[in-house]
Amino acid sequence: MIKVPELLAPAGNMSKLETAVHFGADAVYAAADRYGLRAYADNFSFEGLKSAADMLHALGKKLYVTVNIYADERDLEGLPAFAERLAETGADGALVSDLGVFAVMKRYAPSLPLHVSTQANVTNSEAAKMWAEFGASRIVLARETRLADILAIKRAAGTEIEAFVHGAMCIAYSGRCLLSAYFTDRSGNRGECTQSCRWEYGLTELSRRETLPAEEDGRGTYLLSSRDLCMIEHLRELADAGVDSVKIEGRMKSEYYVAGVVNAYRRALDDMAAGRPFAPLLAEEPEKVSHRGYTTGFYYGERGGSTGENGLTSTHDFIAAVTDAGDGYITAEMRNRFAEGDVLEVLSPGEAFGKTFTVADMTGEDGRHITVADRVREKVRIRCDLPVCKRDILRRKKTGK
């Protein structure tokens, strides 16, 4: 009988954490306000992490906390106290990439399981075995790892193996990038990446100081901007290779992104557990959230993480997040403009796709009837006879206009 991997989802804040859980995540990863690689996410206080851990544990789920910067000497002074406080939150593990940080965490938070972050660039069995000897309980593989090598790494390490299956890729080796620090003095290795690889670049003829466009398409040149990873059709192969946890990237992404991607992967894993074949309809779901062109990354070869992607696309718009439901009405927090007469789709966990209703009988926060919802984050009450729950998502197919 196949072991179904844990579904691990991003949580940039408490609302996204709750959305991830609502749509079927088995565990989430988040960051405290220091030592993580997403300095511009909302992140969590220690009290917030404690509340999150308590909530997740009550539901039989887990919380992992990122402590994955590459530290310099100024970071070490406060790290012992940080480690002790993090252990007190009840977190189920800490993700670490720096060997010095790993040593401090092990010394001052010995009860806290340590996971080796993808930024440690583990791509082979000897590296995995060494981390296991140091005391790591889980290895998060570098995105450059080939699928064919995972089983050997798993056997050599004897630890749990975690692998990314969806989300943004980096032109640098698993995030070890210097571009952001060079151009903006904000280091990606300290959580402050400005995504300089997504900028448009050209060639400069040095003697004339003339910049020459090297156009890949009519929109410009994006030589360093990678496609996004999508492995939803290959989860069985990852499970067969011994992967214990499949990870979705995106602590900076929207609630809609978290909902749509987690929901799709949850259904694919549940189908795999039940022995059902992969449903082609699930492959359409990642197209509905904001993304660049998709790739299977490096799992099937050295050139899988292709570049040249400009901008983001999606087939659907995030319209509103449901905050309350009952008595034939829902309350939804508006994200994109909609009006009476619009047909909206409800995204609910565990239900068939394509559940739609027509917007009618709409009132604003002051209780007055409105025909258009165009104030961002206004809570709007709408008549809806469909079964809808708090944290469900309302979306609308783009018309191309």
Disulfide bonds with the S-S distance in Angstrom:
none
